Amino acid sequence: MPRKQEPNSVATIVGLLLVGNDVNIENKTLSSVSVMISQLKRKEEHKDKKFKVKQVNGTVVVSRVI
C-alpha cells in the first residue's frame, strides 16, 4: 500500500506550482529533489509539466516552465 502524501511534501508543493512561479526548498539535496520531480512526472496529471531545478547557496530552487 502506498504511503499517504503529506500536504507540505516536496512533491505536493512542486505539483501545485503554476507556470512562471518557483519555490525554494531547504534541507534537501539537488539530486533528491530531482528524483522526487521525476517520480511526480510519472503521474498522468503532471506528465506535461516542465521544471527547472538549480541550487543556489545551498537552497534548491524549482521553477515551473510549462
C-alpha positions in Angstrom: 0.0 0.0 0.0 1.5 3.4 -1.0 2.3 5.9 1.7 -0.1 8.8 2.3 1.3 12.0 0.7 1.9 14.8 3.2 0.4 18.2 2.4 3.7 20.0 2.8 5.9 17.5 1.0 8.2 18.5 -1.9 6.1 16.6 -4.4 2.9 18.3 -3.3 4.4 21.8 -3.3 6.0 21.2 -6.7 2.9 19.6 -8.2 0.9 22.8 -7.3 3.3 25.2 -8.8 1.9 27.5 -11.5 3.7 28.4 -14.7 6.3 31.2 -14.1 6.4 30.5 -10.3 9.2 29.0 -8.3 9.8 27.5 -4.8 12.8 27.4 -2.6 13.5 24.1 -0.9 15.9 23.9 2.0 17.4 20.9 3.7 17.2 18.7 0.6 19.9 17.9 -2.0 19.6 18.8 -5.7 19.6 15.1 -6.6 16.9 14.1 -4.1 14.6 16.9 -5.4 15.3 15.9 -9.0 14.3 12.3 -8.2 11.1 13.5 -6.5 10.2 15.5 -9.5 10.8 12.7 -11.9 8.6 10.4 -9.8 5.9 13.1 -9.8 6.0 13.4 -13.6 5.1 9.7 -13.8 1.6 10.6 -12.7 -0.9 11.4 -15.6 -1.9 14.8 -14.2 1.7 16.0 -14.1 3.3 14.4 -17.1 3.2 17.5 -19.3 4.7 19.9 -16.7 8.3 21.1 -17.2 10.5 22.2 -14.4 14.0 23.8 -14.0 15.9 22.7 -10.9 19.0 24.6 -9.7 20.9 25.0 -6.5 21.8 28.5 -5.1 23.8 28.9 -1.9 22.6 25.5 -0.5 19.0 26.1 -1.4 17.3 24.1 -4.2 15.2 26.3 -6.5 12.4 24.6 -8.5 10.8 26.8 -11.3 7.8 25.8 -13.3 8.4 26.4 -17.0 5.4 24.9 -18.8 
